[in-house]
């Protein structure tokens, strides 16, 4: 099979296809840590956690996406992110994301449950996608 310099990338939620296009690289996060996919990557299927996914487009731009769980399906020539919910950075309201983070942090100070923790992870993913929170490093695969 001829090596290609790009991947077909799709970000799909139940409501719609959020993105479909060509990219040079995709960086996302699974429960094992951050992982990067380049053209020619071995087949991979993984569960995603809330994260700031970066899609390095073929034209040199970067598409920032807040992904709220789901799965990533990878083949040598494509990456598909299947998620219940994801947001393109351009559609995220920074002030609302900061307010959501504050509410979740306040709730964490009292008695909380897994829902509060998930709310905080979603807020962090949104803030990271819009540049309001630094992307934390993880183990690369």
C-alpha positions in Angstrom: 0.0 0.0 0.0 1.4 3.4 -0.9 2.2 5.7 2.0 0.0 8.8 2.2 0.9 12.1 3.7 -2.6 12.7 5.1 -5.4 11.1 6.9 -9.2 11.4 6.4 -10.5 12.6 9.8 -14.1 12.6 11.0 -15.5 13.8 14.3 -19.0 12.3 14.5 -21.7 12.7 17.2 -25.2 11.3 17.1 -26.6 14.6 15.8 -24.1 15.4 13.1 -20.7 15.2 11.6 -18.8 18.0 13.3 -15.8 17.7 11.0 -14.7 15.8 8.0 -11.5 16.6 6.1 -7.8 15.8 5.6 -5.2 16.1 8.3 -1.5 15.5 8.9 -1.9 14.4 12.5 -4.5 13.9 15.3 -3.7 14.2 19.0 -6.3 13.0 21.5 -6.5 11.4 24.9 -7.5 7.9 26.0 -7.7 6.6 29.5 -4.0 5.5 29.0 -2.9 9.0 28.1 -2.4 11.3 25.2 -1.8 9.6 21.8 -0.9 10.9 18.4 -1.9 9.5 15.0 0.0 10.0 11.8 -0.7 8.6 8.3 0.3 4.9 8.3 -0.6 4.3 12.0 -1.4 0.8 12.9 -5.1 -0.1 13.4 -6.2 1.1 16.8 -9.5 1.3 18.8 -9.6 3.2 22.1 -12.0 4.7 24.6 -11.7 8.5 24.8 -11.8 10.6 28.0 -12.9 14.2 28.1 -10.0 16.1 26.4 -8.8 18.8 24.0 -8.2 17.0 20.7 -6.0 18.7 18.2 -6.4 18.0 14.5 -3.4 19.3 12.4 -5.0 20.0 9.0 -3.3 19.4 5.7 -3.3 23.2 5.1 -1.3 23.9 8.2 -4.1 25.1 10.5 -5.0 23.4 13.7 -8.6 22.5 14.5 -9.2 22.4 18.3 -12.0 20.2 19.6 -13.4 19.6 23.1 -14.3 15.9 23.0 -16.4 14.6 25.9 -15.7 10.9 25.8 -16.4 8.3 23.1 -14.2 6.2 20.9 -11.4 6.7 18.4 -11.1 4.3 15.5 -7.8 4.4 13.5 -6.6 2.8 10.3 -3.5 3.7 8.3 -5.5 6.2 6.2 -8.2 7.5 8.6 -9.1 8.5 12.1 -12.7 8.6 13.2 -13.8 10.0 16.5 -17.2 8.8 17.6 -18.5 10.8 20.5 -21.8 11.5 22.3 -20.7 15.1 22.5 -17.9 17.3 21.1 -17.5 21.0 20.4 -15.3 22.9 18.0 -13.3 25.6 19.7 -14.9 28.3 17.6 -18.3 27.4 19.1 -17.3 27.4 22.7 -18.1 30.5 24.8 -15.0 31.1 27.0 -17.0 32.9 29.8 -19.5 30.1 30.0 -16.8 27.5 30.1 -15.0 29.4 32.9 -18.3 29.7 34.9 -18.9 26.0 34.5 -15.4 25.2 35.7 -16.0 27.5 38.8 -19.3 25.8 39.5 -17.7 22.4 39.3 -14.7 23.4 41.5 -17.1 24.9 44.1 -19.1 21.6 44.1 -15.9 19.6 44.5 -15.2 21.5 47.8 -18.4 19.9 49.3 -19.7 16.5 48.9 -19.6 15.5 45.3 -20.1 12.5 43.0 -18.9 11.3 39.7 -21.2 13.8 37.9 -19.4 16.8 39.4 -16.0 15.3 38.4 -17.3 14.8 34.9 -18.5 18.4 34.8 -15.1 19.6 35.8 -13.4 17.4 33.1 -15.8 18.7 30.4 -15.1 22.3 31.5 -11.3 21.7 31.3 -11.6 20.2 27.9 -13.6 23.2 26.7 -11.1 25.7 28.2 -8.1 23.9 26.8 -9.7 23.8 23.3 -10.2 27.6 23.3 -6.8 28.4 24.8 -8.2 29.2 28.3 -6.4 26.4 30.0 -3.0 24.9 29.2 -3.1 21.4 27.6 -1.5 19.0 30.0 1.1 16.6 28.7 0.6 12.9 28.9 2.2 9.7 27.8 2.7 9.6 24.1 2.1 6.3 22.2 
